[in-house]
Amino acid sequence: MAEEKVLYTRMMSKRTLLLLGFILAKFILQYTLVNPYYDLHRDEYLHLDQGDHLAWGYLSVPPVTSWLSYIIKLLGGSVYMVKFFPALFGALTLLVVWKTIQQLNGNLYALLLGAVCTLFSVYIRLNYLYQPNSLDVLCWATLYFLFIRYINSQQQKWLLFGAIVFALGFLNKYNIVFQILGLIPAVLLTEHRQLLAKKRFYIAAVLALLLILPNLLWQYCNNFPVFYHLKELADTQLVHVSRWLFLKEQFFFFIGAMPVILASLYALLFYTPFRKYRVFFWSFVFTIAVFTIFKAKGYYAMGLYPAYIAFGSAYLGNILNTKLKSFLKPVFIAIPIVFYIVLFHVIYSVESPDDVLKNKEAYSDLGLLRWEDGKDHVLPQDIADMLGWKELAAKVDAACSKFPGSSRTLVLCDNYGQAGAINYYSSNKALRAVSFNADYINWFDFDTRVDNLIRVKEFEDSSNELAETGPFFEVAFKSDSIADPLAREYRTTIFVFSKPKIDINARLKPEVETEKWH
C-alpha cells in the first residue's frame, strides 16, 4: 500500500512538472511573437482607453475588458503588460484542457497530446492580441469542463460554478450566448434533459441572471447599443463573410489538431465509456450550425475546440495502448508540431511587412490578405492595423507644440484607432483625443473651453476639411499626414485650427448628442 502511494505521488509530480513546462512554454511562445517593428493593434487602444472610463457596458463590448485595462494601467501600461493577459488566458485554457482530460480518465499520453494540440495551434495568434477573444475561449472551455464535472458527480456546485463562468464570459463578450444556444437543444436530445426539470438548474440560471443584470440594465438605460453594434457589424463586415468560408476556416484554424478533434466526434458517438457525454457531440453540431446560419466570422467558434481536443486526446490515449496501435502515438503528437513549424512564418508568427511581401503568394493562397471588406490587400488586416500609430501620435504632438503653454486643445479623430493611439503614445499626457466613433462618443468634455482644434481625418474624407471647418477659426492649415504606405491609416491627415470665432463646445455638443447610439 505504501509503495503504491509513493508511485502515485511520483506520477502526479511528473505530471505537474510536465504541465508547468507547457505553461511556461506558452508564455515564452507568446512573448516571442512581440515584434518591436509594430505598434499595438487598433482594437487594443480602444480597450485600454475603456479602463479610464469604467462602466457596466460599452457600445462595442461588455465591461470585463475595461476592468483588465484599469489593472494594466495601474501596472504601468507597457506593451509587455498589455500582452500579459491574453497570454495568461491562453495558459489557463491549456490548464483547463489538461484538467478536462484528467476528468475523462485520460492517461499521461492523453495529457501530453492535449497539451501539444492546444499549444501549437491558432491560439498562439489569438492570444497575441489584447481583445476579449482570449478570455472568451477560456470561458467556453471552462463551462464545458464544469458541465462534464456535473455529469460525473451530479453535484449542484458545478452548476453554480458554471453560472459564474457563464456570467464572466457574458460580461466579457456576448459571443458565449452561442455556446448556450448550442447546448440547450443538445441537452433536450439526450438523457440530460432531466436536468431542466430540476430546481438546481433554475437556481444556477437565476444566479447567472443576477450576475449579468448590471450589464443588462446598462443596455436598457442606453437603448440597447449592442443591437446597433450588431447591425453595424452585419452591414459592414459579416455581409462579406460566406458560410463556406466559415466552415473552411474551422478546419484551417485547427489543422494540426484536426485528427484529434475528429477522433473526439467519433468517440462521442461510438465509444462506450463516452456514452454519457454524447450531449457534446450534438452541442458541437448545433453550435456550428448556429454560427453558420448567422454567417459568423471563423474565430467566433474558437471556444468550441479545447473541450473536443480533450475528448479526442483521452479517447486516443485509451485506444492506442495496444502494441498494434502504439506506433501511432508519436504520429498524433508530431502532426500539430509539424504543421506549426511548416506554417509558422505565415500563420503563427507576426512577420515584418517586408517578410510578408516576400511571401505574398503564400498569404494570398491561405486567404490571409482578405480583409473584412471582402477584398484582398497588400498585408493581412491585423498587420496593417499595427502600423502608423506612433507616427500619428508624434505628428499630433508636433501640431500641438505650435500652441505652447495651452492645454485647451481638442484632438478630434475620425475613428477609435486614431483616438486611442494618440492617447497611448502621445508624450503630452494631458492631451485626450476623442472621436464620434465607438465609445469615444460618450467621452467628450464639454466643461473645458477649447482654444485649439487638431482634426485627424481619414484621407478619403479630408479633401474639404479646410473649406468646411476653416471659416470658424482665424488660423487653419494642414499640418502633416501618415507617410507609411503599408499602414491602414496611410495618408490620414492632421489639420490644425486655432483662435475660434465661435464656441467650439456649443457647436459640437448637439452633434455629439445626435450621434450617440445613432
DOKOL-991890 format. One line per 4 residues: number of its first residue (from 0); for each residue x negated, y, z of C-alpha. Coordinates in steps of 0.5 Angstrom, whole numbers. Each point is the difference from the previous one (the first is absolute). Example, Ala and Ser with C-alpha at 12.3 -4.5 7.8 and 13.67 -1.06 7.14 Angstrom:
% DOKOL-991890
0	-25 -9 16 | -2 7 -2
END
This chain:
% DOKOL-991890
0	0 0 0 | -6 5 2 | -3 -2 -7 | 6 2 -4
4	1 6 4 | -8 2 -2 | 1 -2 -7 | 7 4 -1
8	-4 6 4 | -6 0 -5 | 5 -1 -6 | 4 6 2
12	-6 4 1 | -3 -2 -7 | 7 2 -3 | 0 7 4
16	-7 2 -3 | 2 -2 -7 | 6 5 1 | -4 5 3
20	-5 -1 -6 | 5 1 -5 | 3 6 3 | -7 3 0
24	-1 -1 -7 | 7 3 -1 | -2 7 3 | -7 -1 -4
28	3 -1 -7 | 5 6 1 | -5 5 2 | -5 -2 -6
32	6 2 -4 | -1 7 2 | -3 3 -6 | -3 7 2
36	1 2 -7 | 7 1 1 | 5 5 5 | 6 -3 3
40	6 -2 -3 | 5 5 -2 | 5 -4 5 | -5 0 6
44	0 7 0 | 8 1 1 | 0 -6 5 | -6 4 4
48	4 6 0 | 6 -3 3 | -4 -1 6 | 0 8 1
52	8 0 0 | 2 -6 4 | 8 -2 -1 | 4 -6 -1
56	0 0 -7 | -2 3 -7 | 2 0 -7 | -5 -5 -2
60	-1 -5 6 | 3 -1 7 | -4 2 6 | -6 -5 2
64	-5 3 -5 | 1 6 3 | -2 -3 7 | -6 -3 -3
68	-2 6 -4 | 0 4 7 | -4 -5 3 | -5 0 -6
72	-1 8 1 | -1 -1 8 | -6 -5 -2 | -3 6 -5
76	4 -2 -6 | -6 -2 -4 | 0 -4 -7 | -2 -7 4
80	5 1 6 | 6 1 -6 | -2 -6 -3 | -1 -4 7
84	8 -1 1 | 1 -3 -7 | -6 -5 1 | 3 -1 7
88	7 -2 -2 | -4 -5 -5 | -4 -3 5 | 7 -1 4
92	3 -3 -6 | -5 -5 0 | 0 -2 7 | 8 -1 -1
96	-1 -5 -6 | -5 -3 5 | 5 -1 6 | 5 -2 -5
100	-4 -6 -3 | -1 -2 7 | 7 0 2 | 1 -4 -6
104	-5 -5 3 | -5 1 -5 | -7 -2 1 | -7 3 -1
108	0 -1 -7 | 7 4 -1 | -2 6 4 | -6 0 -4
112	4 0 -6 | 5 5 2 | -5 5 2 | -4 0 -6
116	6 1 -4 | 2 6 4 | -7 3 0 | -2 -1 -7
120	7 3 -3 | 3 6 -3 | 1 2 8 | -7 3 -1
124	2 5 -4 | 7 1 3 | -4 1 7 | -4 5 -3
128	5 6 0 | 3 3 6 | 7 -1 -2 | 6 -3 3
132	-1 -7 -4 | -5 -3 4 | 4 0 6 | 6 -2 -4
136	-4 -6 -2 | -2 -1 8 | 8 0 2 | 2 -4 -5
140	-5 -6 1 | 1 1 8 | 8 0 -1 | 0 -7 -4
144	-5 -2 6 | 5 1 5 | 5 -3 -4 | -4 -6 0
148	-1 0 7 | 7 1 2 | 2 -6 -5 | -5 -4 4
152	2 2 7 | 7 2 0 | -2 6 5 | 3 6 0
156	-6 4 1 | -3 -1 -7 | 7 3 -3 | -1 6 5
160	-8 1 -3 | 3 -1 -7 | 5 6 2 | -6 4 2
164	-4 -1 -6 | 5 1 -5 | 1 7 3 | -7 1 0
168	0 -2 -7 | 6 4 -2 | -3 7 4 | -6 -2 -5
172	3 -1 -7 | 7 -1 -1 | -2 -6 -5 | 1 -5 6
176	7 0 -2 | -1 -4 -6 | -3 -5 5 | 6 -1 4
180	4 0 -7 | -3 -6 -2 | 0 -3 7 | 8 0 1
184	2 -4 -6 | -6 -5 1 | 3 -1 8 | 7 -1 -3
188	-2 -5 -5 | -4 -4 6 | 2 -3 6 | -3 6 4
192	7 3 -2 | 2 -2 7 | -5 6 3 | 6 5 -3
196	5 -3 5 | -5 1 6 | 0 6 5 | -7 0 0
200	0 2 -8 | 4 6 2 | -4 2 6 | -6 1 -5
204	4 3 -5 | 2 6 5 | -7 0 3 | -3 2 -7
208	6 5 -2 | -1 4 7 | -8 0 -2 | 1 3 -7
212	6 4 2 | -4 6 1 | -2 0 -8 | 7 -1 -2
216	2 6 4 | -5 4 -3 | 2 -3 -7 | 7 2 1
220	-1 7 3 | -5 1 -6 | 6 -2 -5 | -4 -7 -1
224	-6 3 -4 | -2 -8 -1 | 5 0 -6 | -2 6 -3
228	-7 -3 0 | 2 -7 -2 | 4 3 -6 | -6 5 -2
232	-5 -7 0 | 5 -4 -4 | 1 6 -5 | -8 2 -1
236	-3 -7 2 | 4 -6 0 | 3 1 -6 | -7 -1 -4
240	0 -7 4 | 2 -6 -3 | 3 -6 3 | -5 -5 -4
244	-6 5 3 | 2 -1 7 | 0 -8 -1 | -6 0 -3
248	-4 5 5 | 3 -5 5 | -5 -6 -3 | -5 5 -2
252	-1 3 7 | -1 -7 4 | -3 -3 -6 | -5 -4 5
256	5 -2 5 | 5 -2 -5 | -2 -7 0 | 2 0 8
260	6 4 -1 | 3 -5 -5 | -2 -5 5 | 4 3 5
264	6 1 -4 | 0 -8 -2 | -2 -2 7 | 6 5 3
268	5 -4 -5 | -3 -7 1 | -5 -1 5 | 4 -3 6
272	-4 3 6 | 2 7 -3 | 8 -2 -1 | 2 5 6
276	-4 5 -4 | 4 0 -6 | 3 6 1 | -6 3 -2
280	0 -3 -7 | 7 4 -1 | -3 6 3 | -5 0 -5
284	5 -1 -6 | 5 5 3 | -6 6 1 | -3 -1 -6
288	7 0 -4 | 2 7 4 | -7 3 -2 | 1 -2 -7
292	7 3 0 | -2 6 2 | -6 1 -4 | -5 1 5
296	-7 1 0 | -4 -6 0 | -3 2 7 | 6 1 4
300	0 -8 0 | -7 -1 3 | 3 -1 7 | 3 -7 -2
304	-6 -3 -1 | -4 -1 6 | 5 -5 3 | 0 -4 -6
308	-8 0 0 | 1 -3 7 | 5 -5 -2 | -4 -3 -6
312	-6 0 4 | 3 -4 5 | 3 -5 -5 | -6 -1 -4
316	-4 -1 7 | 4 -5 1 | 0 -4 -6 | -7 1 -2
320	-3 -4 6 | 0 -7 -4 | -6 -2 -4 | 3 0 -6
324	2 7 0 | -5 3 5 | -5 2 -6 | 6 6 -2
328	-2 3 7 | -5 4 -3 | 3 2 -6 | 6 3 3
332	-5 4 4 | -4 2 -6 | 6 3 -4 | 1 6 4
336	-7 2 1 | -2 -2 -8 | 6 5 -2 | -2 5 5
340	-7 0 -3 | 2 0 -7 | 5 6 1 | -4 4 5
344	-2 5 -5 | 7 1 -3 | 5 -1 6 | -3 -1 7
348	-5 6 0 | 0 7 -1 | -5 2 -6 | -2 6 -2
352	3 4 -6 | -6 -2 -5 | 0 -7 2 | 8 0 -1
356	-1 3 -7 | -6 -5 -2 | 5 -6 2 | 6 4 -3
360	3 -6 -4 | 0 -5 6 | 4 5 4 | 5 1 -6
364	1 -7 -1 | 2 -1 7 | 5 6 0 | -4 4 5
368	0 6 -5 | 7 0 0 | 3 6 5 | 7 1 3
372	2 4 -6 | -1 -7 -4 | -6 3 -4 | -7 -2 -1
376	-5 5 2 | -8 0 1 | 0 -2 7 | 4 -4 5
380	5 5 3 | -3 -2 7 | -7 2 -2 | 3 7 -4
384	4 1 7 | -7 0 4 | -4 6 -5 | 0 7 0
388	3 2 7 | -7 2 4 | -1 4 -7 | 7 3 1
392	-1 2 8 | -7 3 -2 | 3 5 -5 | 6 2 4
396	-5 1 6 | -3 5 -5 | 6 3 -2 | 2 1 7
400	-7 3 1 | 2 6 -4 | 4 2 6 | -5 1 6
404	3 0 6 | 7 -1 -2 | 4 -6 3 | 6 1 -3
408	-1 -4 -7 | 5 -4 -2 | -2 -6 -4 | 6 -3 -4
412	-1 -6 -5 | 4 -4 -5 | -1 -7 4 | -1 -3 6
416	-7 -3 -2 | -3 7 -1 | 3 3 6 | -3 -6 4
420	-6 0 -3 | -1 7 2 | 2 0 7 | -5 -6 1
424	-6 2 -4 | 0 8 1 | -5 3 4 | 5 5 2
428	4 -4 6 | 4 6 1 | 3 -1 -7 | 6 -4 -1
432	2 -2 -7 | 8 -2 -2 | 4 -2 -6 | 7 0 -2
436	-2 -8 -1 | 2 -5 5 | 0 1 8 | -4 7 -1
440	7 3 -2 | 1 0 8 | -7 2 2 | 1 8 -2
444	-2 5 5 | 5 6 -1 | -3 3 6 | -6 3 -2
448	-1 5 -5 | -3 -1 -7 | -5 4 -3 | -3 -4 -5
452	2 -6 -4 | -4 -5 -3 | 4 -4 -5 | -2 -7 -2
456	3 -2 -7 | 0 -7 -4 | -3 2 -7 | 7 -1 -3
460	4 5 4 | -6 5 0 | 1 4 -6 | 5 5 2
464	-2 1 7 | -4 7 0 | 6 2 -4 | 5 -2 5
468	-3 1 6 | -5 5 -1 | 5 6 0 | 2 -1 7
472	-8 2 2 | -5 5 -1 | -5 -5 -1 | 1 -6 -5
476	-5 -4 -3 | -2 -7 -2 | -6 -3 5 | -2 -7 -2
480	2 -7 -2 | -2 -7 1 | -5 -2 -5 | -1 -7 1
484	4 -3 -7 | 1 -7 4 | 4 3 6 | 7 -1 -1
488	0 8 2 | -4 2 -6 | 1 7 -1 | 4 1 6
492	0 8 0 | -1 4 6 | 3 7 0 | -2 6 5
496	6 5 1 | -1 6 5 | 3 6 3 | 7 -2 -1
500	5 5 -2 | 6 -4 4 | 1 -4 6 | -3 -7 -2
504	3 -4 5 | 7 3 -1 | -1 -2 -8 | -2 -7 2
508	5 -2 5 | 6 0 -4 | -4 -4 -5 | -2 -5 6
512	7 -1 3 | 3 -1 -7 | -6 -6 -2 | 1 -3 7
516	2 -7 -1 | 2 3 -7
END
